């Protein structure tokens, strides 16, 4: 991967993860090497999908990402 500022990397990572495109979601997820990183991102996506304060488009994108990265988990649907 080409070196890029961390803020650019994070923006690209979250853009891909929340793209609702399974291949982009899976590619972004595969960049997370540590179990702790994966758990933190999974927890954040669950919050986005279920807690108040997120726009519907964000909630839908989080549910789509969870369906790709953790299809065995129940993903909430509104």
PDB file as gemmi writes it, atoms N, CA and C in Angstrom:
CRYST1    1.000    1.000    1.000  90.00  90.00  90.00 P 1                      
ATOM      1  N   UNK A   1       0.836  -1.182   0.000  1.00  0.00           N  
ATOM      2  CA  UNK A   1       0.000   0.000   0.000  1.00  0.00           C  
ATOM      3  C   UNK A   1       0.878   1.242   0.000  1.00  0.00           C  
ATOM      4  N   UNK A   2       0.527   2.225  -0.766  1.00  0.00           N  
ATOM      5  CA  UNK A   2       1.289   3.464  -0.850  1.00  0.00           C  
ATOM      6  C   UNK A   2       1.104   4.233   0.443  1.00  0.00           C  
ATOM      7  N   UNK A   3       2.210   4.806   0.918  1.00  0.00           N  
ATOM      8  CA  UNK A   3       2.114   5.603   2.141  1.00  0.00           C  
ATOM      9  C   UNK A   3       1.217   6.799   1.896  1.00  0.00           C  
ATOM     10  N   UNK A   4       0.318   7.030   2.834  1.00  0.00           N  
ATOM     11  CA  UNK A   4      -0.563   8.190   2.765  1.00  0.00           C  
ATOM     12  C   UNK A   4      -0.821   8.653   4.177  1.00  0.00           C  
ATOM     13  N   UNK A   5      -1.157   9.915   4.334  1.00  0.00           N  
ATOM     14  CA  UNK A   5      -1.443  10.405   5.690  1.00  0.00           C  
ATOM     15  C   UNK A   5      -2.525   9.555   6.340  1.00  0.00           C  
ATOM     16  N   UNK A   6      -2.408   9.394   7.662  1.00  0.00           N  
ATOM     17  CA  UNK A   6      -3.361   8.543   8.379  1.00  0.00           C  
ATOM     18  C   UNK A   6      -4.796   9.006   8.189  1.00  0.00           C  
ATOM     19  N   UNK A   7      -5.021  10.316   8.158  1.00  0.00           N  
ATOM     20  CA  UNK A   7      -6.388  10.807   7.983  1.00  0.00           C  
ATOM     21  C   UNK A   7      -6.949  10.381   6.625  1.00  0.00           C  
ATOM     22  N   UNK A   8      -6.108  10.379   5.587  1.00  0.00           N  
ATOM     23  CA  UNK A   8      -6.559   9.915   4.271  1.00  0.00           C  
ATOM     24  C   UNK A   8      -6.871   8.422   4.313  1.00  0.00           C  
ATOM     25  N   UNK A   9      -6.000   7.657   4.983  1.00  0.00           N  
ATOM     26  CA  UNK A   9      -6.211   6.226   5.098  1.00  0.00           C  
ATOM     27  C   UNK A   9      -7.526   5.938   5.808  1.00  0.00           C  
ATOM     28  N   UNK A  10      -7.774   6.640   6.912  1.00  0.00           N  
ATOM     29  CA  UNK A  10      -9.010   6.425   7.668  1.00  0.00           C  
ATOM     30  C   UNK A  10     -10.233   6.798   6.848  1.00  0.00           C  
ATOM     31  N   UNK A  11     -10.150   7.896   6.125  1.00  0.00           N  
ATOM     32  CA  UNK A  11     -11.275   8.317   5.298  1.00  0.00           C  
ATOM     33  C   UNK A  11     -11.583   7.261   4.230  1.00  0.00           C  
ATOM     34  N   UNK A  12     -10.541   6.746   3.592  1.00  0.00           N  
ATOM     35  CA  UNK A  12     -10.720   5.713   2.585  1.00  0.00           C  
ATOM     36  C   UNK A  12     -11.261   4.436   3.205  1.00  0.00           C  
ATOM     37  N   UNK A  13     -10.713   4.057   4.361  1.00  0.00           N  
ATOM     38  CA  UNK A  13     -11.159   2.849   5.050  1.00  0.00           C  
ATOM     39  C   UNK A  13     -12.652   2.918   5.353  1.00  0.00           C  
ATOM     40  N   UNK A  14     -13.087   4.003   6.003  1.00  0.00           N  
ATOM     41  CA  UNK A  14     -14.495   4.116   6.378  1.00  0.00           C  
ATOM     42  C   UNK A  14     -15.394   4.291   5.157  1.00  0.00           C  
ATOM     43  N   UNK A  15     -14.907   4.968   4.143  1.00  0.00           N  
ATOM     44  CA  UNK A  15     -15.686   5.108   2.913  1.00  0.00           C  
ATOM     45  C   UNK A  15     -15.935   3.742   2.291  1.00  0.00           C  
ATOM     46  N   UNK A  16     -14.907   2.914   2.252  1.00  0.00           N  
ATOM     47  CA  UNK A  16     -15.060   1.564   1.705  1.00  0.00           C  
ATOM     48  C   UNK A  16     -15.941   0.701   2.601  1.00  0.00           C  
ATOM     49  N   UNK A  17     -15.705   0.771   3.901  1.00  0.00           N  
ATOM     50  CA  UNK A  17     -16.464  -0.066   4.837  1.00  0.00           C  
ATOM     51  C   UNK A  17     -17.958   0.260   4.798  1.00  0.00           C  
ATOM     52  N   UNK A  18     -18.281   1.531   4.594  1.00  0.00           N  
ATOM     53  CA  UNK A  18     -19.685   1.955   4.602  1.00  0.00           C  
ATOM     54  C   UNK A  18     -20.250   2.147   3.192  1.00  0.00           C  
ATOM     55  N   UNK A  19     -19.585   1.583   2.205  1.00  0.00           N  
ATOM     56  CA  UNK A  19     -19.982   1.777   0.803  1.00  0.00           C  
ATOM     57  C   UNK A  19     -21.232   0.998   0.404  1.00  0.00           C  
ATOM     58  N   UNK A  20     -21.603  -0.004   1.172  1.00  0.00           N  
ATOM     59  CA  UNK A  20     -22.702  -0.921   0.840  1.00  0.00           C  
ATOM     60  C   UNK A  20     -22.366  -1.786  -0.379  1.00  0.00           C  
ATOM     61  N   UNK A  21     -21.088  -1.839  -0.734  1.00  0.00           N  
ATOM     62  CA  UNK A  21     -20.608  -2.692  -1.822  1.00  0.00           C  
ATOM     63  C   UNK A  21     -19.804  -3.827  -1.190  1.00  0.00           C  
ATOM     64  N   UNK A  22     -20.325  -5.049  -1.232  1.00  0.00           N  
ATOM     65  CA  UNK A  22     -19.683  -6.158  -0.508  1.00  0.00           C  
ATOM     66  C   UNK A  22     -18.187  -6.328  -0.766  1.00  0.00           C  
ATOM     67  N   UNK A  23     -17.743  -6.173  -1.995  1.00  0.00           N  
ATOM     68  CA  UNK A  23     -16.312  -6.341  -2.274  1.00  0.00           C  
ATOM     69  C   UNK A  23     -15.468  -5.254  -1.611  1.00  0.00           C  
ATOM     70  N   UNK A  24     -15.950  -4.019  -1.643  1.00  0.00           N  
ATOM     71  CA  UNK A  24     -15.215  -2.920  -0.984  1.00  0.00           C  
ATOM     72  C   UNK A  24     -15.228  -3.099   0.530  1.00  0.00           C  
ATOM     73  N   UNK A  25     -16.370  -3.516   1.069  1.00  0.00           N  
ATOM     74  CA  UNK A  25     -16.467  -3.760   2.513  1.00  0.00           C  
ATOM     75  C   UNK A  25     -15.471  -4.840   2.918  1.00  0.00           C  
ATOM     76  N   UNK A  26     -15.473  -5.938   2.194  1.00  0.00           N  
ATOM     77  CA  UNK A  26     -14.574  -7.052   2.517  1.00  0.00           C  
ATOM     78  C   UNK A  26     -13.109  -6.641   2.385  1.00  0.00           C  
ATOM     79  N   UNK A  27     -12.792  -5.851   1.374  1.00  0.00           N  
ATOM     80  CA  UNK A  27     -11.409  -5.399   1.195  1.00  0.00           C  
ATOM     81  C   UNK A  27     -10.973  -4.501   2.349  1.00  0.00           C  
ATOM     82  N   UNK A  28     -11.848  -3.595   2.768  1.00  0.00           N  
ATOM     83  CA  UNK A  28     -11.510  -2.728   3.898  1.00  0.00           C  
ATOM     84  C   UNK A  28     -11.336  -3.558   5.159  1.00  0.00           C  
ATOM     85  N   UNK A  29     -12.247  -4.484   5.397  1.00  0.00           N  
ATOM     86  CA  UNK A  29     -12.192  -5.335   6.593  1.00  0.00           C  
ATOM     87  C   UNK A  29     -10.892  -6.124   6.639  1.00  0.00           C  
ATOM     88  N   UNK A  30     -10.438  -6.579   5.481  1.00  0.00           N  
ATOM     89  CA  UNK A  30      -9.227  -7.399   5.436  1.00  0.00           C  
ATOM     90  C   UNK A  30      -7.973  -6.626   5.831  1.00  0.00           C  
ATOM     91  N   UNK A  31      -8.058  -5.311   5.829  1.00  0.00           N  
ATOM     92  CA  UNK A  31      -6.908  -4.490   6.243  1.00  0.00           C  
ATOM     93  C   UNK A  31      -6.698  -4.517   7.750  1.00  0.00           C  
ATOM     94  N   UNK A  32      -7.733  -4.898   8.487  1.00  0.00           N  
ATOM     95  CA  UNK A  32      -7.619  -4.948   9.949  1.00  0.00           C  
ATOM     96  C   UNK A  32      -6.951  -6.255  10.352  1.00  0.00           C  
ATOM     97  N   UNK A  33      -5.759  -6.160  10.896  1.00  0.00           N  
ATOM     98  CA  UNK A  33      -4.961  -7.337  11.220  1.00  0.00           C  
ATOM     99  C   UNK A  33      -5.194  -7.837  12.641  1.00  0.00           C  
ATOM    100  N   UNK A  34      -5.471  -6.939  13.551  1.00  0.00           N  
ATOM    101  CA  UNK A  34      -5.569  -7.287  14.968  1.00  0.00           C  
ATOM    102  C   UNK A  34      -7.019  -7.552  15.369  1.00  0.00           C  
ATOM    103  N   UNK A  35      -7.210  -8.548  16.215  1.00  0.00           N  
ATOM    104  CA  UNK A  35      -8.552  -8.880  16.706  1.00  0.00           C  
ATOM    105  C   UNK A  35      -9.170  -7.693  17.439  1.00  0.00           C  
ATOM    106  N   UNK A  36      -8.349  -6.939  18.147  1.00  0.00           N  
ATOM    107  CA  UNK A  36      -8.855  -5.777  18.888  1.00  0.00           C  
ATOM    108  C   UNK A  36      -9.383  -4.708  17.925  1.00  0.00           C  
ATOM    109  N   UNK A  37      -8.682  -4.519  16.804  1.00  0.00           N  
ATOM    110  CA  UNK A  37      -9.143  -3.561  15.803  1.00  0.00           C  
ATOM    111  C   UNK A  37     -10.481  -4.019  15.223  1.00  0.00           C  
ATOM    112  N   UNK A  38     -10.553  -5.286  14.893  1.00  0.00           N  
ATOM    113  CA  UNK A  38     -11.791  -5.819  14.331  1.00  0.00           C  
ATOM    114  C   UNK A  38     -12.951  -5.673  15.310  1.00  0.00           C  
ATOM    115  N   UNK A  39     -12.710  -5.987  16.568  1.00  0.00           N  
ATOM    116  CA  UNK A  39     -13.765  -5.887  17.570  1.00  0.00           C  
ATOM    117  C   UNK A  39     -14.220  -4.443  17.750  1.00  0.00           C  
ATOM    118  N   UNK A  40     -13.272  -3.513  17.774  1.00  0.00           N  
ATOM    119  CA  UNK A  40     -13.621  -2.098  17.943  1.00  0.00           C  
ATOM    120  C   UNK A  40     -14.464  -1.602  16.766  1.00  0.00           C  
ATOM    121  N   UNK A  41     -14.086  -1.980  15.550  1.00  0.00           N  
ATOM    122  CA  UNK A  41     -14.837  -1.553  14.371  1.00  0.00           C  
ATOM    123  C   UNK A  41     -16.209  -2.215  14.362  1.00  0.00           C  
ATOM    124  N   UNK A  42     -16.268  -3.510  14.666  1.00  0.00           N  
ATOM    125  CA  UNK A  42     -17.550  -4.223  14.719  1.00  0.00           C  
ATOM    126  C   UNK A  42     -18.476  -3.570  15.744  1.00  0.00           C  
ATOM    127  N   UNK A  43     -17.955  -3.242  16.923  1.00  0.00           N  
ATOM    128  CA  UNK A  43     -18.764  -2.590  17.957  1.00  0.00           C  
ATOM    129  C   UNK A  43     -19.272  -1.240  17.486  1.00  0.00           C  
ATOM    130  N   UNK A  44     -18.419  -0.484  16.807  1.00  0.00           N  
ATOM    131  CA  UNK A  44     -18.840   0.828  16.312  1.00  0.00           C  
ATOM    132  C   UNK A  44     -19.949   0.678  15.267  1.00  0.00           C  
ATOM    133  N   UNK A  45     -19.792  -0.277  14.383  1.00  0.00           N  
ATOM    134  CA  UNK A  45     -20.835  -0.510  13.380  1.00  0.00           C  
ATOM    135  C   UNK A  45     -22.154  -0.911  14.035  1.00  0.00           C  
ATOM    136  N   UNK A  46     -22.090  -1.735  15.070  1.00  0.00           N  
ATOM    137  CA  UNK A  46     -23.321  -2.115  15.785  1.00  0.00           C  
ATOM    138  C   UNK A  46     -23.994  -0.885  16.387  1.00  0.00           C  
ATOM    139  N   UNK A  47     -23.186   0.007  16.980  1.00  0.00           N  
ATOM    140  CA  UNK A  47     -23.754   1.240  17.543  1.00  0.00           C  
ATOM    141  C   UNK A  47     -24.404   2.077  16.450  1.00  0.00           C  
ATOM    142  N   UNK A  48     -23.701   2.195  15.324  1.00  0.00           N  
ATOM    143  CA  UNK A  48     -24.265   2.968  14.215  1.00  0.00           C  
ATOM    144  C   UNK A  48     -25.586   2.367  13.747  1.00  0.00           C  
ATOM    145  N   UNK A  49     -25.661   1.061  13.725  1.00  0.00           N  
ATOM    146  CA  UNK A  49     -26.847   0.383  13.207  1.00  0.00           C  
ATOM    147  C   UNK A  49     -28.022   0.429  14.177  1.00  0.00           C  
ATOM    148  N   UNK A  50     -27.747   0.595  15.467  1.00  0.00           N  
ATOM    149  CA  UNK A  50     -28.819   0.418  16.453  1.00  0.00           C  
ATOM    150  C   UNK A  50     -29.116   1.629  17.330  1.00  0.00           C  
ATOM    151  N   UNK A  51     -28.163   2.533  17.480  1.00  0.00           N  
ATOM    152  CA  UNK A  51     -28.367   3.630  18.424  1.00  0.00           C  
ATOM    153  C   UNK A  51     -28.913   4.878  17.739  1.00  0.00           C  
ATOM    154  N   UNK A  52     -29.610   5.673  18.517  1.00  0.00           N  
ATOM    155  CA  UNK A  52     -30.123   6.953  18.029  1.00  0.00           C  
ATOM    156  C   UNK A  52     -28.963   7.884  17.696  1.00  0.00           C  
ATOM    157  N   UNK A  53     -29.250   8.869  16.867  1.00  0.00           N  
ATOM    158  CA  UNK A  53     -28.262   9.888  16.558  1.00  0.00           C  
ATOM    159  C   UNK A  53     -27.562   9.688  15.222  1.00  0.00           C  
ATOM    160  N   UNK A  54     -27.871   8.590  14.534  1.00  0.00           N  
ATOM    161  CA  UNK A  54     -27.269   8.326  13.233  1.00  0.00           C  
ATOM    162  C   UNK A  54     -28.342   8.513  12.166  1.00  0.00           C  
ATOM    163  N   UNK A  55     -27.952   9.054  11.035  1.00  0.00           N  
ATOM    164  CA  UNK A  55     -28.872   9.205   9.906  1.00  0.00           C  
ATOM    165  C   UNK A  55     -29.226   7.821   9.369  1.00  0.00           C  
ATOM    166  N   UNK A  56     -30.391   7.711   8.761  1.00  0.00           N  
ATOM    167  CA  UNK A  56     -30.822   6.410   8.230  1.00  0.00           C  
ATOM    168  C   UNK A  56     -29.824   5.855   7.226  1.00  0.00           C  
ATOM    169  N   UNK A  57     -29.245   6.703   6.391  1.00  0.00           N  
ATOM    170  CA  UNK A  57     -28.265   6.230   5.408  1.00  0.00           C  
ATOM    171  C   UNK A  57     -27.037   5.637   6.120  1.00  0.00           C  
ATOM    172  N   UNK A  58     -26.649   6.211   7.249  1.00  0.00           N  
ATOM    173  CA  UNK A  58     -25.527   5.675   8.020  1.00  0.00           C  
ATOM    174  C   UNK A  58     -25.907   4.341   8.660  1.00  0.00           C  
ATOM    175  N   UNK A  59     -27.108   4.266   9.179  1.00  0.00           N  
ATOM    176  CA  UNK A  59     -27.578   3.026   9.811  1.00  0.00           C  
ATOM    177  C   UNK A  59     -27.635   1.901   8.776  1.00  0.00           C  
ATOM    178  N   UNK A  60     -28.154   2.209   7.594  1.00  0.00           N  
ATOM    179  CA  UNK A  60     -28.250   1.215   6.524  1.00  0.00           C  
ATOM    180  C   UNK A  60     -26.854   0.747   6.087  1.00  0.00           C  
ATOM    181  N   UNK A  61     -25.929   1.673   5.955  1.00  0.00           N  
ATOM    182  CA  UNK A  61     -24.563   1.324   5.545  1.00  0.00           C  
ATOM    183  C   UNK A  61     -23.886   0.460   6.611  1.00  0.00           C  
ATOM    184  N   UNK A  62     -24.114   0.778   7.873  1.00  0.00           N  
ATOM    185  CA  UNK A  62     -23.537  -0.025   8.958  1.00  0.00           C  
ATOM    186  C   UNK A  62     -24.122  -1.432   8.947  1.00  0.00           C  
ATOM    187  N   UNK A  63     -25.426  -1.558   8.738  1.00  0.00           N  
ATOM    188  CA  UNK A  63     -26.050  -2.889   8.663  1.00  0.00           C  
ATOM    189  C   UNK A  63     -25.503  -3.678   7.483  1.00  0.00           C  
ATOM    190  N   UNK A  64     -25.296  -3.009   6.349  1.00  0.00           N  
ATOM    191  CA  UNK A  64     -24.748  -3.686   5.172  1.00  0.00           C  
ATOM    192  C   UNK A  64     -23.328  -4.169   5.448  1.00  0.00           C  
ATOM    193  N   UNK A  65     -22.528  -3.352   6.113  1.00  0.00           N  
ATOM    194  CA  UNK A  65     -21.160  -3.754   6.447  1.00  0.00           C  
ATOM    195  C   UNK A  65     -21.173  -4.941   7.399  1.00  0.00           C  
ATOM    196  N   UNK A  66     -22.027  -4.897   8.404  1.00  0.00           N  
ATOM    197  CA  UNK A  66     -22.117  -6.011   9.347  1.00  0.00           C  
ATOM    198  C   UNK A  66     -22.551  -7.293   8.655  1.00  0.00           C  
ATOM    199  N   UNK A  67     -23.415  -7.183   7.678  1.00  0.00           N  
ATOM    200  CA  UNK A  67     -23.864  -8.369   6.949  1.00  0.00           C  
ATOM    201  C   UNK A  67     -22.709  -9.023   6.189  1.00  0.00           C  
ATOM    202  N   UNK A  68     -21.735  -8.220   5.767  1.00  0.00           N  
ATOM    203  CA  UNK A  68     -20.579  -8.750   5.051  1.00  0.00           C  
ATOM    204  C   UNK A  68     -19.541  -9.303   6.024  1.00  0.00           C  
ATOM    205  N   UNK A  69     -19.236  -8.538   7.081  1.00  0.00           N  
ATOM    206  CA  UNK A  69     -18.126  -8.935   7.953  1.00  0.00           C  
ATOM    207  C   UNK A  69     -18.527  -9.915   9.041  1.00  0.00           C  
ATOM    208  N   UNK A  70     -19.794  -9.935   9.375  1.00  0.00           N  
ATOM    209  CA  UNK A  70     -20.255 -10.820  10.448  1.00  0.00           C  
ATOM    210  C   UNK A  70     -21.636 -11.378  10.099  1.00  0.00           C  
ATOM    211  N   UNK A  71     -21.724 -12.136   9.020  1.00  0.00           N  
ATOM    212  CA  UNK A  71     -23.052 -12.603   8.574  1.00  0.00           C  
ATOM    213  C   UNK A  71     -23.733 -13.533   9.576  1.00  0.00           C  
ATOM    214  N   UNK A  72     -22.961 -14.101  10.498  1.00  0.00           N  
ATOM    215  CA  UNK A  72     -23.533 -14.998  11.481  1.00  0.00           C  
ATOM    216  C   UNK A  72     -24.207 -14.262  12.631  1.00  0.00           C  
ATOM    217  N   UNK A  73     -23.939 -12.968  12.744  1.00  0.00           N  
ATOM    218  CA  UNK A  73     -24.557 -12.167  13.796  1.00  0.00           C  
ATOM    219  C   UNK A  73     -25.881 -11.615  13.306  1.00  0.00           C  
ATOM    220  N   UNK A  74     -26.805 -11.468  14.215  1.00  0.00           N  
ATOM    221  CA  UNK A  74     -28.076 -10.837  13.847  1.00  0.00           C  
ATOM    222  C   UNK A  74     -27.813  -9.366  13.617  1.00  0.00           C  
ATOM    223  N   UNK A  75     -28.098  -8.886  12.437  1.00  0.00           N  
ATOM    224  CA  UNK A  75     -27.999  -7.467  12.167  1.00  0.00           C  
ATOM    225  C   UNK A  75     -29.384  -6.886  12.220  1.00  0.00           C  
ATOM    226  N   UNK A  76     -29.563  -5.836  12.991  1.00  0.00           N  
ATOM    227  CA  UNK A  76     -30.894  -5.254  13.154  1.00  0.00           C  
ATOM    228  C   UNK A  76     -31.385  -4.638  11.851  1.00  0.00           C  
ATOM    229  N   UNK A  77     -32.660  -4.676  11.669  1.00  0.00           N  
ATOM    230  CA  UNK A  77     -33.262  -3.985  10.529  1.00  0.00           C  
ATOM    231  C   UNK A  77     -34.406  -3.159  11.058  1.00  0.00           C  
ATOM    232  N   UNK A  78     -34.505  -1.953  10.518  1.00  0.00           N  
ATOM    233  CA  UNK A  78     -35.566  -1.037  10.975  1.00  0.00           C  
ATOM    234  C   UNK A  78     -36.855  -1.330  10.267  1.00  0.00           C  
TER     235      UNK A  78                                                      
END                                                                             
